[in-house]
Amino acid sequence: MQYTALLLVLFSSWLFGANECLGCHKGIEDIRDRNSSMMRSILRMADEAGHPGNDCIVCHGGNPKSKSKKYAHRGTVEYFKTHPGPKEYYPAPASAWVNQNTCGICHPNQVASQMNSLMMTEQGKIQGAMWSFGGKEGYQHSIGNYKTANPSDPHARLGTKSYRAYMQKLSKMEPQAFPKEMQELPAAPTIEEVEKDPSKAVYTYLRQECLRCHTGSKGRSKRGDYRGVGCSSCHVPYSNEGFYEGNDKSIKRNERGHMLSHQIQSSRKVKVKIHNVEYSGVPVETCSTCHNRGKRIGVSYQGLMETAYNATFDAHGNAQPKLHTKRYLHMKEDIHYKKGMLCQDCHTSNDLHGDGFLSGANAGAVEIECQDCHGTTKKYPWELPLGYSDEFNTTVATGRARGITKTVAKYLKQGYLPKDKGDGYILTARGNPLPKAVKKGNKIIMHLASGKDIELKPLKLLKQEERLSKKALVAMDAIDAHTDKMECYTCHATWAPQCYGCHVKIDYSGGKMNPDYLMASHDHDIHGTTGEMRNLKDYLVPGKVTETRSYLRWEDPALAQNGEGRISPVIPGCQTTITVIGEDGKALLQNHIFKIPNVEGAGKEGQNAIDMAPVQPHTIQKEARSCESCHSSAKALGLGVAGGKLNADPSKTTIIDIMSADKRLLAKNVDEQIPAIPNLKYDYSQFIDENGTQLMTVGHHWKLSAPLNAEQRDKLDRRGVCLSCHKSIPDGNLAISAMAHIAQMTELKIDNKEHHTILNKIVNIAALVQVGGAFVVVLLLLYLFYRKFIKKRSINPINKGWK
């Protein structure tokens, strides 16, 4: 029946007229392949509109009868004025400002959800920046890119009944991060307003730098940042260079800012062919056009870590080109990326499009957890309760097993669903199905968007098959606290980008002006185009923002408690150290760190507003970070790189010049080498001191975000434990002595377990000393030693070199 309908459409196209638009756009790629259900729907609409075969007008509108570009790109066909379809000519039909008349005809749920999605509102980013300028919004997340509100009907939230109930409960637990409505960010300040209140420079900072990435805007025209607007932000391919490489002769080949090809990239069933390469799914680099700042999860997933250096050189001696305005080291990419997994293979439709309700930060919008697919060594994913690892509580989630499902919502059926559903789809921690993950016995088959199928063995099955190492069994099976209290990626994310000290300068001197990206995106017209798509120079506002940092790290991120109540890695969030230059060229603020005013119920009042942020780094490796990297590390505890002991006091100005031995300057014409940061008494990497006093904020979106408390630090800290037993070091070469000690233990067949047993007995004996007296204990010790080593094995340990 489908092919019959297609043949009828094609026949009517031949009989009544061809696609008139191709007179100018001959050779342009079909937006979808002709045999797809989407293209059949488009051609059917064209037929109903009286223009059989003209699929262009169904998305773009316009006047297809005109031979003039000026008049062809104007208005829409008569039929669409009173029926679903474009109401004007749309050069970018997926634009968020008109896509209810295009994409939304077939995908109403996703389009209806877009205005409240985090990719549109950027609430978390806005609250974070305003936090660093003195907590202008406090802990609330009620300001975003646009004025919007939740639907009045709670059942309008996309997802299963279990999911809706879960999110309703979570919204009540964390009301500050799940607002019911959102107000628009204040306008960029005038110079006069900044002179009176320099903290208002945050609005300039946000509008010029931070708010380029939301899907209501086309973004920045820089290498790696070219993308579409609205739905095409993700669903139309753009290369890093921004050149069109299709066959439409009317599109300039040497002009940046164009799509790579006039095709839609989407699910596994959507095939895209560019040159001689066919692919399916949304490439990771498409996601990285936005996810390269802040937590940098997009580029980190690809193994890219920012560097301050220019290496390496190309064949002409040129430095590494900038990507997203940065240069990179190539670190180990995430293991999922190595296996060919795209972002959409883990992240659900709700993660990406939103569920229709406002969420203030990433942890509120993302519904998946590692255990959803991998489970634990004791339970399969389907045996875990809903909410496991997503508790937003310090108590581990309990309850009946979540099970699986064989049904999915109607809107999810428009994407790819595997023909072989096995036992059913596994569920996320919040109760929605993962359509790409099918249970088959005790295994999971991942049907990736790329077309590849992967067999996944959950941890419980790997344990049963004895395929886990001893180290893995100790970490994940023997120590329940690791599984119950920590995120999986706390150990398995072996590196994370750490940009310490975000030095922001907002300069209003000399008439400096830069574009306001948010203002430009607000100025959208009836054609769906936004200001930056027309002329960004029309949206200049006072001030110029520049950013730099103190230093970069990647190794062994510190640990803290995230908003879900679990231990996770933390990296510098907004460690904003602010300099505001007034109109006269003098600093209104210089290297200033704001303090957070008292906010009721926060428990973090009066601290420096620079922040450490809990993060899922997206740098997962099969081999976890070492035990010592956490248990023997001052940095992991929050005490800073090298325990914060190597850095001088940054609150004091550093002057370096010719001077006497007692540090008296000999020259009069000197300059400050490192100007002071008055409110910073310690290194940026240190967020608690040895007494456990918190020195800066650690997360400000969720109530439970905090540095490790005293009990958690006591459990983690094993610095110097070896020395508690091994205080006496043998004479001579330490390495040889250690080897001799190990050899003696081996010869006596004392394994690690027996070593622990001996230590345990020594501890118990030490306790007996206090109770029964030293004399009795010494006799007992000698007797036990004789029974254990001399009588039983007839070995004289003295002759073996023991001391």
C-alpha positions in Angstrom: 0.0 0.0 0.0 2.8 2.4 0.8 4.5 1.9 -2.5 1.2 2.2 -4.3 0.6 5.6 -2.7 4.1 6.7 -3.7 3.6 5.7 -7.3 0.3 7.6 -7.4 2.0 10.7 -6.1 4.9 10.4 -8.6 2.4 9.8 -11.4 0.4 12.9 -10.5 3.6 14.8 -10.3 4.4 13.7 -13.9 0.9 14.4 -15.1 0.2 17.8 -13.5 3.6 19.3 -13.1 7.1 18.9 -11.7 8.8 20.6 -8.7 9.0 24.2 -10.0 11.6 25.1 -7.3 14.2 22.9 -8.9 14.4 25.3 -11.8 16.9 27.3 -9.7 17.8 24.6 -7.1 18.5 21.8 -9.6 20.6 19.1 -8.0 19.8 19.8 -4.4 19.5 16.8 -2.2 16.2 15.3 -1.2 15.6 16.3 2.4 14.7 12.6 3.0 15.0 9.5 0.8 12.1 9.1 -1.5 11.0 5.7 -0.1 10.7 7.0 3.5 7.4 7.4 5.2 8.4 11.0 6.0 8.9 11.9 2.3 5.7 10.1 1.4 3.9 12.3 3.9 5.5 15.5 2.5 4.6 14.6 -1.1 1.0 13.8 0.0 0.7 17.3 1.6 2.1 18.9 -1.6 -0.5 17.0 -3.6 -3.3 18.2 -1.3 -1.9 21.8 -1.7 -2.3 21.5 -5.4 1.4 21.3 -6.2 2.1 17.6 -6.8 5.7 16.6 -6.6 6.8 19.9 -5.0 8.1 18.8 -1.6 10.0 22.1 -1.1 6.8 24.2 -0.5 5.7 21.9 2.3 8.6 23.1 4.5 9.7 26.3 2.9 6.4 27.8 1.6 7.1 30.5 -1.0 5.6 31.1 -4.4 6.7 28.2 -6.6 5.2 29.7 -9.8 7.5 32.7 -9.9 10.8 32.6 -11.9 12.2 35.5 -9.8 14.1 34.8 -6.6 12.6 37.9 -5.0 9.0 36.8 -5.6 9.6 33.1 -5.3 10.9 33.6 -1.8 7.8 35.3 -0.6 4.5 34.3 0.9 3.1 30.7 0.7 0.7 28.8 -1.4 -3.0 29.5 -0.8 -3.8 26.1 0.6 -1.4 26.5 3.6 -3.0 29.7 4.7 -6.0 27.8 6.0 -4.5 24.3 6.4 -1.4 23.0 8.3 1.8 24.1 6.7 4.1 27.2 6.3 2.3 30.6 6.7 5.1 32.5 4.9 8.4 31.8 3.1 10.7 30.1 5.6 14.4 30.0 4.6 15.1 28.0 7.8 11.9 26.0 8.2 13.1 24.2 11.4 13.5 27.5 13.2 12.0 27.4 16.7 9.9 30.4 15.9 8.0 28.8 13.0 8.5 25.0 13.3 5.1 24.5 14.7 4.0 25.0 11.1 6.6 22.7 9.6 8.3 20.0 11.8 5.5 20.2 14.3 2.9 18.9 11.9 4.3 15.4 12.1 6.2 15.8 15.4 3.9 17.8 17.6 5.2 16.5 21.0 8.8 17.4 20.4 8.0 20.8 19.0 5.5 21.6 21.8 8.2 20.7 24.4 11.0 22.8 22.9 10.3 26.1 24.6 10.6 24.6 28.1 13.6 22.4 27.2 17.0 23.2 28.9 18.5 23.5 25.4 16.2 26.5 24.9 16.0 28.1 28.3 19.6 27.6 29.5 18.4 28.2 33.0 21.2 26.4 34.7 23.9 28.3 32.8 22.1 31.6 33.6 21.7 30.8 37.3 25.4 29.7 37.5 26.7 32.9 36.0 24.5 35.1 38.2 25.6 33.0 41.2 29.2 34.0 40.5 28.2 37.7 40.4 26.9 37.6 44.0 24.0 35.2 43.8 21.6 37.5 42.0 19.0 34.8 41.7 19.9 32.9 44.8 19.2 29.2 44.5 16.2 29.8 42.3 16.2 29.0 38.6 13.4 31.3 37.5 15.3 33.3 34.8 16.0 32.1 31.4 16.3 33.1 27.7 12.6 33.6 27.3 9.4 34.0 29.3 7.6 30.7 29.5 5.7 28.5 31.9 4.8 24.9 32.6 1.6 23.4 31.1 -1.3 23.7 33.5 -2.1 19.9 33.1 0.6 17.8 34.9 -0.4 14.9 32.6 1.0 16.9 29.7 4.5 15.8 30.7 5.8 13.4 28.1 6.6 10.0 29.5 5.1 7.0 31.2 2.8 7.1 34.2 5.7 6.1 36.4 7.9 8.8 35.0 5.4 11.5 35.5 4.9 10.4 39.1 8.6 10.4 39.7 9.1 13.8 38.2 6.2 15.3 40.2 7.8 13.9 43.4 11.2 15.3 42.4 9.8 18.7 41.7 8.4 18.9 45.2 11.8 17.8 46.7 13.8 20.4 44.7 11.3 23.3 44.0 14.1 25.8 43.5 15.4 23.8 40.4 12.0 23.0 39.0 10.3 26.4 38.6 6.7 26.6 37.4 7.4 29.6 35.2 10.4 31.5 33.9 11.1 35.2 33.4 13.3 36.6 30.7 16.9 37.7 31.5 17.2 41.4 32.1 18.5 43.5 29.1 22.2 44.3 28.7 23.0 47.3 31.0 24.0 50.7 29.9 27.4 52.1 30.9 25.7 54.4 33.4 24.0 51.4 35.1 27.3 49.5 35.3 29.0 52.6 36.8 26.4 52.5 39.6 26.4 48.8 40.0 29.3 46.9 38.4 27.6 43.5 39.2 25.1 44.2 36.4 28.0 43.5 34.0 26.8 39.8 34.4 24.0 40.5 31.9 26.6 41.7 29.4 28.7 38.7 30.0 25.8 36.3 29.6 24.4 37.9 26.5 27.7 38.4 24.7 29.4 35.1 25.6 27.3 32.4 27.3 24.0 32.4 25.5 25.0 31.6 21.9 24.1 27.9 22.1 20.4 27.7 22.8 18.3 26.3 20.0 16.4 29.5 19.4 19.6 31.0 18.0 21.9 30.0 15.1 24.9 30.4 17.2 28.4 31.8 16.5 30.1 31.7 13.1 33.4 30.2 14.1 35.1 27.0 13.1 33.3 24.1 14.8 30.3 26.2 15.9 28.4 26.3 12.6 24.9 24.8 13.0 21.2 25.3 12.2 18.5 26.8 14.3 15.6 25.1 16.1 15.3 21.4 15.0 18.1 21.8 12.5 20.5 22.6 15.3 20.8 18.8 15.6 19.0 17.3 12.6 20.8 18.9 9.7 24.6 18.2 9.1 27.1 21.1 9.3 30.8 20.6 9.0 33.4 22.4 11.2 34.3 24.6 8.3 30.7 25.6 7.5 30.9 25.0 3.7 28.1 23.5 1.6 29.3 20.4 -0.3 26.0 19.3 -2.0 24.9 19.6 -5.6 22.8 22.8 -5.6 24.6 25.2 -7.9 22.8 28.2 -6.4 24.5 27.8 -3.0 27.9 29.4 -2.8 30.7 26.9 -2.2 33.2 29.4 -0.8 30.9 31.0 1.8 30.9 29.8 5.4 27.8 29.2 7.5 26.0 26.8 5.2 24.8 23.2 5.9 27.1 20.5 4.6 24.2 18.8 2.8 20.4 19.4 2.4 19.4 16.3 4.3 18.0 15.3 7.7 20.1 13.3 10.1 18.1 11.5 12.7 17.5 7.8 13.7 18.9 4.5 12.6 16.3 4.2 9.8 17.3 7.5 8.3 20.2 7.1 5.8 22.2 10.1 4.8 24.7 10.0 2.0 27.3 12.7 1.5 29.8 12.1 -1.3 30.4 8.4 -1.1 29.8 7.9 2.6 26.4 6.8 4.0 25.6 7.1 7.7 22.7 7.2 10.1 22.2 8.9 13.4 23.4 12.4 14.6 27.2 12.6 14.6 28.9 13.5 17.9 30.5 16.6 16.4 27.0 18.0 15.8 26.5 17.9 19.6 29.9 19.3 20.2 29.0 22.5 18.3 27.4 23.5 21.6 28.8 21.2 24.3 32.4 22.5 24.2 32.2 25.1 27.0 31.2 24.8 30.6 31.5 21.1 31.5 32.9 20.4 28.0 31.2 17.0 27.8 31.0 16.9 24.0 34.7 17.4 23.3 35.7 15.3 26.3 33.6 12.4 25.0 35.8 12.6 21.8 38.9 12.7 23.9 39.7 16.4 23.3 41.1 18.4 26.2 41.9 22.1 25.9 45.5 23.2 25.8 47.1 26.6 26.0 49.7 25.7 23.5 49.9 25.7 19.7 51.4 22.3 18.9 51.4 20.4 16.6 52.4 22.0 13.3 51.1 21.2 9.9 53.1 20.6 6.6 53.4 24.3 6.2 54.5 25.0 9.7 51.2 26.4 10.8 50.0 25.9 14.4 47.0 23.7 15.2 43.9 25.4 14.0 41.4 26.5 16.6 38.2 24.4 17.0 35.4 26.1 19.0 38.1 28.9 19.4 40.3 26.5 21.4 43.3 24.1 20.8 43.4 20.6 22.1 45.3 17.6 23.4 44.1 14.2 22.3 43.3 12.3 25.5 41.7 8.8 25.7 38.2 9.2 24.4 35.2 7.7 26.2 34.9 3.9 25.8 31.3 4.3 24.5 32.7 6.6 21.7 35.3 4.0 20.9 32.6 1.5 20.4 30.8 3.8 17.9 28.1 5.0 20.3 26.5 8.3 19.5 25.1 10.7 22.1 21.6 9.6 21.2 22.4 5.9 21.9 22.3 6.7 25.6 20.3 9.9 25.9 16.6 9.5 25.5 14.1 11.7 23.5 13.1 13.3 26.8 16.8 14.0 27.6 17.3 15.8 24.3 13.9 17.3 23.4 12.6 17.9 27.0 9.4 16.5 28.5 7.5 19.8 28.2 8.2 21.0 31.7 10.9 23.4 33.0 14.1 22.0 34.6 16.7 24.2 36.0 19.9 22.2 35.5 21.3 19.1 33.8 20.6 16.6 36.6 16.9 17.5 36.4 16.6 17.1 32.7 18.6 13.9 32.2 16.8 10.6 33.2 19.5 8.0 32.5 22.0 6.4 34.9 24.9 4.0 34.2 23.1 1.2 36.1 20.1 1.4 33.7 22.1 -0.8 31.3 25.0 -2.2 33.4 23.2 -2.9 36.7 25.3 -3.9 39.6 27.2 -7.1 40.5 24.3 -8.2 42.6 21.3 -7.1 40.5 20.5 -6.9 36.8 19.1 -3.6 35.6 15.6 -4.9 35.5 16.0 -6.1 39.1 16.8 -2.6 40.4 14.0 -0.3 41.7 13.1 2.9 40.0 15.2 5.8 41.2 18.3 3.7 41.8 21.4 6.0 41.5 19.0 9.0 40.9 17.7 9.3 44.5 18.3 13.0 45.2 18.6 11.6 48.7 21.4 10.1 50.8 19.3 6.9 51.2 19.7 4.3 48.6 16.5 3.7 46.5 14.5 0.6 47.5 11.3 -1.0 46.3 10.1 -3.6 43.8 12.1 -4.4 40.7 11.4 -1.9 37.8 11.2 -4.8 35.3 10.9 -4.1 31.5 8.3 -3.0 29.1 7.1 -4.0 25.7 5.3 -0.8 24.9 6.5 2.7 24.0 4.7 6.0 23.6 3.3 6.9 20.2 5.7 9.8 19.6 8.7 7.4 20.1 7.4 5.1 17.4 8.3 7.7 14.8 12.0 6.9 15.5 13.7 3.6 15.0 12.3 0.6 17.0 14.0 -2.8 16.6 12.0 -5.5 14.9 13.2 -8.1 17.5 12.1 -6.7 20.8 13.4 -9.7 22.7 12.0 -9.9 26.2 11.2 -6.1 26.1 12.8 -2.7 26.5 14.8 -1.9 29.6 13.7 1.1 31.6 15.5 4.2 32.8 15.9 5.1 36.4 12.8 7.3 36.1 10.6 4.7 34.4 10.7 5.5 30.7 11.7 2.8 28.1 15.1 2.9 26.4 14.0 2.0 22.8 17.5 1.1 21.7 18.1 -1.3 24.6 16.4 -4.7 24.4 16.6 -7.4 27.0 17.5 -10.9 25.7 17.8 -13.4 28.6 20.4 -12.0 30.9 22.0 -9.8 28.1 21.1 -6.5 26.5 21.2 -5.9 22.8 22.0 -2.2 22.0 20.6 -1.2 18.6 22.8 1.8 17.9 21.7 4.7 15.7 24.7 4.0 13.5 23.2 0.7 12.4 25.5 -1.4 14.6 24.2 -3.9 17.2 26.2 -4.4 20.4 25.8 -7.2 22.9 26.1 -5.9 26.5 26.6 -8.2 29.4 25.5 -6.6 32.7 27.8 -6.7 35.7 25.9 -9.5 37.4 26.4 -11.7 34.4 30.1 -10.8 34.1 30.5 -11.8 37.8 28.7 -15.1 37.2 31.0 -15.8 34.3 34.0 -14.9 36.4 35.1 -12.2 33.9 35.6 -9.5 36.5 39.1 -8.9 37.9 39.9 -9.2 41.6 40.2 -5.4 41.7 36.8 -5.0 40.1 35.2 -7.5 42.5 36.7 -5.7 45.5 35.6 -2.3 44.3 32.1 -3.2 43.0 31.1 -6.3 44.9 32.8 -6.5 48.2 32.5 -2.8 49.2 28.8 -2.1 49.3 29.4 1.6 50.0 31.0 2.0 46.6 27.8 0.8 44.8 25.3 2.4 47.2 27.0 5.8 47.7 29.0 6.6 44.6 28.4 7.2 40.9 29.9 4.6 38.6 31.8 7.3 36.7 33.5 8.5 40.0 36.0 5.7 39.4 35.5 5.0 35.7 36.0 8.6 34.5 39.8 8.6 34.7 40.2 12.2 33.6 38.2 15.4 33.4 38.9 18.9 32.1 39.6 21.3 35.0 39.8 24.9 34.1 40.9 26.6 37.4 40.2 30.3 37.8 37.9 31.8 35.1 39.2 35.3 34.8 36.5 37.4 33.1 37.1 41.0 32.0 34.1 43.1 30.8 35.5 46.3 29.3 33.2 49.3 28.7 36.0 51.8 27.9 36.7 53.5 24.6 33.2 52.8 23.2 33.8 49.1 23.0 30.7 47.1 21.8 30.0 43.5 21.0 26.9 41.6 19.7 24.1 40.6 22.1 23.3 37.1 20.9 20.1 36.8 23.0 18.8 40.1 21.7 19.5 38.9 18.2 17.6 35.6 18.7 14.6 37.5 20.2 14.4 39.6 17.0 12.8 36.8 14.9 10.5 37.6 12.0 7.6 36.0 10.2 10.1 34.0 8.1 11.6 32.4 11.2 14.9 34.1 10.7 16.7 35.6 13.7 18.9 38.7 14.0 22.2 36.8 13.8 21.0 35.2 10.5 20.5 38.7 9.0 23.1 41.0 10.4 24.6 40.5 13.9 26.1 44.0 13.8 22.6 45.4 14.3 22.7 44.1 17.9 25.8 45.6 19.4 25.6 46.6 23.1 28.2 48.3 25.3 31.2 46.3 26.6 33.6 43.7 25.4 34.1 40.4 27.2 37.4 38.5 27.3 38.1 35.3 29.3 41.3 33.5 30.4 42.2 31.2 33.2 44.9 30.5 35.8 45.7 27.0 34.8 44.4 23.7 33.3 44.4 20.2 34.7 43.0 16.9 33.6 44.2 14.2 36.0 42.3 12.7 38.9 39.4 15.2 39.5 38.5 15.9 43.1 35.4 14.3 44.8 32.3 15.8 46.4 28.6 14.9 46.9 26.4 15.7 43.9 22.7 16.7 43.9 21.6 13.1 43.8 23.3 12.5 47.1 26.1 10.4 45.6 29.8 10.9 45.5 31.0 12.1 42.1 33.9 13.9 40.4 33.9 17.7 40.7 35.5 20.2 38.4 35.7 24.0 38.5 32.3 25.4 37.5 32.2 29.1 37.3 35.3 30.2 39.3 34.6 33.6 38.0 37.2 36.2 39.1 35.8 39.5 37.7 37.3 42.7 36.4 35.0 45.4 35.1 36.6 48.4 33.4 34.6 51.6 33.4 34.1 54.1 30.6 37.2 56.0 31.7 39.4 52.9 31.5 39.7 52.5 35.3 38.7 49.3 37.1 35.3 49.3 38.8 36.1 45.8 40.0 39.5 44.3 39.8 40.1 40.5 40.2 37.0 40.5 42.3 35.4 37.4 43.8 31.9 38.0 45.1 30.6 36.6 48.3 27.3 34.8 48.5 24.8 36.6 50.7 22.7 34.7 53.2 20.1 32.6 51.5 17.6 30.8 53.8 18.1 27.1 54.0 21.3 27.0 51.9 23.9 26.1 54.5 26.6 27.8 52.3 26.2 31.4 53.2 28.9 34.0 53.0 31.4 31.8 51.0 33.2 32.8 47.9 31.0 32.6 44.9 33.5 30.7 42.9 32.3 27.2 42.5 33.2 23.5 42.1 30.6 21.6 40.1 29.7 17.9 40.3 30.0 16.4 36.8 29.7 13.3 34.7 32.9 13.9 32.7 31.9 11.6 29.7 35.5 10.2 29.7 34.6 6.6 30.8 37.3 4.0 30.6 37.0 0.2 31.2 39.9 0.4 33.6 39.0 2.6 36.5 41.2 5.1 38.3 43.5 3.6 41.0 42.4 3.2 44.6 45.3 5.4 45.6 44.1 8.3 43.4 41.2 8.7 45.8 42.2 7.1 49.1 45.7 8.6 49.2 45.0 11.9 47.6 44.6 15.3 49.3 43.2 16.6 46.1 40.4 14.0 46.1 39.4 15.1 49.5 39.0 18.7 48.3 42.3 20.0 49.8 43.6 21.1 46.5 46.5 20.1 44.2 49.3 18.8 46.4 47.1 19.6 49.4 47.2 23.3 48.5 50.6 23.5 50.1 52.6 24.6 47.0 50.7 27.8 46.1 51.5 31.1 47.6 48.8 33.4 49.0 47.0 34.8 45.9 45.5 37.6 48.0 49.0 39.3 48.0 50.4 41.0 45.0 53.6 39.5 43.6 56.3 41.8 42.4 59.4 40.4 40.8 62.3 42.7 40.0 65.9 43.3 41.1 66.0 43.3 44.9 68.1 42.7 47.9 68.3 39.4 49.8 65.8 40.8 52.3 63.3 41.5 49.4 63.8 45.3 49.2 63.3 46.6 45.7 66.3 48.3 44.1 64.5 49.8 41.2 61.8 52.4 41.4 60.3 51.9 37.9 58.6 48.5 38.6 55.3 46.9 37.8 53.1 44.3 39.5 53.9 40.8 38.1 50.8 39.1 39.5 48.1 41.5 40.8 46.3 40.3 44.0 43.0 38.6 44.2 41.8 40.1 47.5 39.1 37.5 48.4 41.2 34.4 47.5 43.4 33.1 50.3 44.1 29.7 48.8 44.5 27.9 45.5 41.5 27.6 43.2 41.7 23.8 43.5 41.2 23.9 47.3 37.5 24.0 48.4 37.9 22.8 52.0 40.7 23.2 54.5 42.2 20.5 56.8 39.6 21.4 59.5 36.8 20.7 57.0 35.9 24.4 56.7 34.3 25.0 53.3 36.1 27.7 51.3 33.9 28.1 48.2 30.6 26.8 47.0 30.3 23.2 45.7 27.2 23.0 43.5 24.3 25.5 43.8 21.6 23.9 41.8 20.6 21.1 44.1 20.2 20.9 47.9 22.5 17.9 48.5 25.5 19.3 46.5 28.3 19.8 48.9 31.9 18.9 49.7 32.6 15.6 51.5 31.5 15.9 55.2 33.7 14.7 58.0 32.3 11.2 58.1 32.8 10.8 54.3 36.3 12.2 54.5 37.2 9.8 57.3 36.1 6.9 55.2 37.9 8.1 52.1 41.2 9.3 53.7 43.8 6.6 53.9 46.9 8.8 53.7 49.7 7.4 55.7 48.0 4.2 56.6 50.9 2.0 55.6 53.2 3.9 58.0 50.9 3.1 60.9 52.2 -0.5 60.7 55.5 0.0 58.9 57.1 2.6 61.0 60.4 0.7 61.3 62.2 0.6 58.0 64.9 -2.0 57.7 68.5 -0.9 57.2 70.0 -0.9 53.8 68.3 -0.6 50.4 64.6 -0.1 51.0 63.5 -1.7 47.7 65.7 -4.8 48.4 64.3 -5.0 52.0 60.8 -4.7 50.7 61.4 -7.4 48.2 63.0 -9.6 50.8 60.0 -9.1 53.1 57.6 -10.1 50.3 59.8 -13.1 49.4 59.7 -14.3 53.0 56.0 -13.9 53.1 55.8 -16.0 49.9 58.1 -18.7 51.2 56.1 -19.0 54.4 53.0 -19.1 52.2 51.6 -16.1 53.9 49.1 -14.6 51.3 47.5 -11.2 51.5 44.5 -12.6 53.4 46.7 -14.2 56.0 48.7 -10.9 56.2 45.4 -9.1 57.1 44.6 -11.9 59.6 47.9 -11.4 61.4 47.4 -7.6 61.4 43.9 -8.2 62.9 45.3 -10.4 65.6 47.9 -7.8 66.4 45.2 -5.2 66.8 43.2 -7.5 69.0 46.3 -8.2 71.1 46.9 -4.5 71.5 43.4 -4.2 72.9 44.2 -7.0 75.3 47.2 -5.1 76.6 44.9 -2.5 78.0 42.6 -5.1 79.6 44.8 -8.0 80.7 48.2 -6.6 81.0 51.3 -6.7 78.9 52.8 -9.8 80.5 50.0 -12.2 79.7 49.8 -10.8 76.1 53.5 -11.2 75.5 53.3 -14.9 76.5 50.3 -15.4 74.3 52.0 -13.7 71.4 55.1 -15.9 71.8 52.9 -19.0 72.0 50.9 -18.1 68.9 54.0 -17.2 67.0 55.6 -20.6 67.9 52.4 -22.5 66.9 52.0 -20.6 63.7 55.5 -20.5 62.2 58.1 -22.5 64.0 56.4 -25.7 65.2 54.0 -26.1 62.2 56.5 -25.4 59.4 59.8 -26.1 61.1 61.2 -22.9 59.7 63.5 -20.6 61.8 62.5 -17.1 60.6 65.7 -15.6 62.2 67.8 -17.6 59.9 65.8 -16.2 57.0 66.8 -12.7 57.8 63.8 -11.4 59.8 64.4 -8.7 62.3 
